[in-house]
Structure formats: C-alpha cells, structure tokens
Amino acid sequence: MKAFPGRIQETGIILLVKNYQKCVHFYSEKLGLPVRKQKPHLTNFNFGGGYLLIESSPKKQGWKNGALRINVPDVTKAAQALRQRGLKVLVYEADWGVIGRLFDPDGNQIELCKWK
C-alpha cells in the first residue's frame, strides 16, 4: 500500500446544504460543535481533530452533496505525486487558497487544500 504523498495537516468534511441557517443551528446548538470561523454563506466547525464546513450553495459542478478535504502544505506537489499514480487532479487557485480536485470511483469529490 502506498502512503499519502506528503504530510496531512488536517482533514475536513464539506457539506453543501439547502437550509443553511437551520443546519448551522443544528450543528452548533443541537450537536454543540464549536464554531471556528463564520461567513455569511459558510460556517466552519471544530470536528474532532478536523473540521466540518457547512456551505450554503446550489450544487456545484461535479459535486454530489459535499467533499472530503485534505489540507496539505503543498497542493501542487501532492497533486503531482497523485498524478504519477494515474489519478486526474485539477489544481486551481482562489483568493483564499489553492485546491487540487479529484474524484473517487463513485464520483465523490476529494480536495487537496492549502489555505492562504
């Protein structure tokens, strides 16, 4: 078995939700997850050793209901190593960081992430 290329800094789960305010209330008030960071359309909760990101968003192209996220020190380097294993990884930069996107055999999205 091959190890993941590079060091995993943190992992997260992203859920795309229709009822954003109700979901934020559920995870914060009912489950008691502490809010790490919040913006008008997303809330990041502490979730064990990782995070749970609730995002109010219509379905994004290629997404099902969310994504597994793996935060790494260098997205480009991790993406190159995964490409050498025959995986298709698309890397793009946003104003908040760098993402490497790939999909498992069932079409579930996995993201490599480095926040700025």
Phi, psi and omega in degrees: 000133179274141178281158176298136181287120179091182183263129174277120180277322183192159175235157180210163175239133178248126175245126173270125187234151176273320183257071189305305184299319179295321179292318178299316178299316180301308184289327180275310186273320183276313179273338178078026177284132179288137177282128179268316184203146181216141174229171183302331185245002178209150176227130180253119180254147166294137184215085185063231178272006181227215180217157174240120181253118177260123184233128175277110185198141169295162180306128178275153182303125179088350182271150169265261179250359182167203183204154168268135181240138178237111178278129183227159179291331184216101182296316182300315180295316178296319179297318179298318180295321179289326175297324178295342176266008176089012179267147175268117180233121177260130182247134175216158182249137175242172180294341182257353179162194181241138181235139168244122186248132174215170183229145175280175183301337177270001179089010177284135183280139174234135179239134165270139186220140169226110179282148177280000000 
